Amino acid sequence: MPENTTFGNLQSYRNYTQPTVKRLFGDTSFRKKRKSKHQENVHKLLEALALHGSMTTWEIAQLHYSDIPAIRTREKELRRLLVGRKDRGKKSLGVLDVGLVVSEKIKIKQNISNYYRLSLHGILYCLDILGFRKKDVDAMAHNYEKTLPMVFGKWGYLKSILDNDVYRIQILAEGLFLDNIHITKISKIPIFEIITYLNVKYQNYYESISEKDLADQISYWFYTTLLIHSTMNRKMEKTELEKWKKIFANDKKLKRWFFGFVKETSKFYSDRFDYLKILEP
């Protein structure tokens, strides 16, 4: 876990982090709607980390400036965006405070530097708000394949099978199927039950969760919601399901990982129904 990092599960992101950061930093991209200078600078910082991966503040400043004085000035601005600022007794939260970015100390030769990258909450916010094009999502996936290994670490493979359906992750980042899982009742596949158990499985990690566990929760969520058909056309539904099955048929590691969770889900409901039998007088 990166230093000084605390973030909660998906429900924590949806109920607390997402509304908080939308209020502080905006609910639409600075490119779509005029923002305050502060919000615009935050979006540019997050975009730089998304498209370039882990960087120091000096490296981020160098993306737009070449002369040393300008880089130093920009670096000071970036530090304030990261850690916030306190003026006249009022403190503004930085992106580190709200958990969109994490800090890691990395040794380069003989020097130890602070490197910054997006957290998983930061990745969701970027996908939701910044209006990324497909090539931007591809770049983020490449930079964060170790952070979200079961999705971004499989990105090229998933694109080869799902094509543009892989970019449905941007819709998921809005939190739609966490907030309105009753939508999934229309399917014969027990999507509602799987997502309900997914919430139960990680319910004790609302305030704090390891990055690995959060990555698993997001990944289970992603693969399950791919089962929600994007069309009401029966022939297309069958085609989408075949694509979904192909993902796991061609990757044994991915299959073991995901269907291990499916078996866990099945056992959960089986145990609950067994308990109901015990209650019968």
Order of alpha helices (4+ residues) and beta strands (2+ residues): alpha-alpha-alpha-alpha-beta-beta-beta-beta-alpha-alpha-alpha-alpha-alpha-alpha-alpha-alpha-alpha
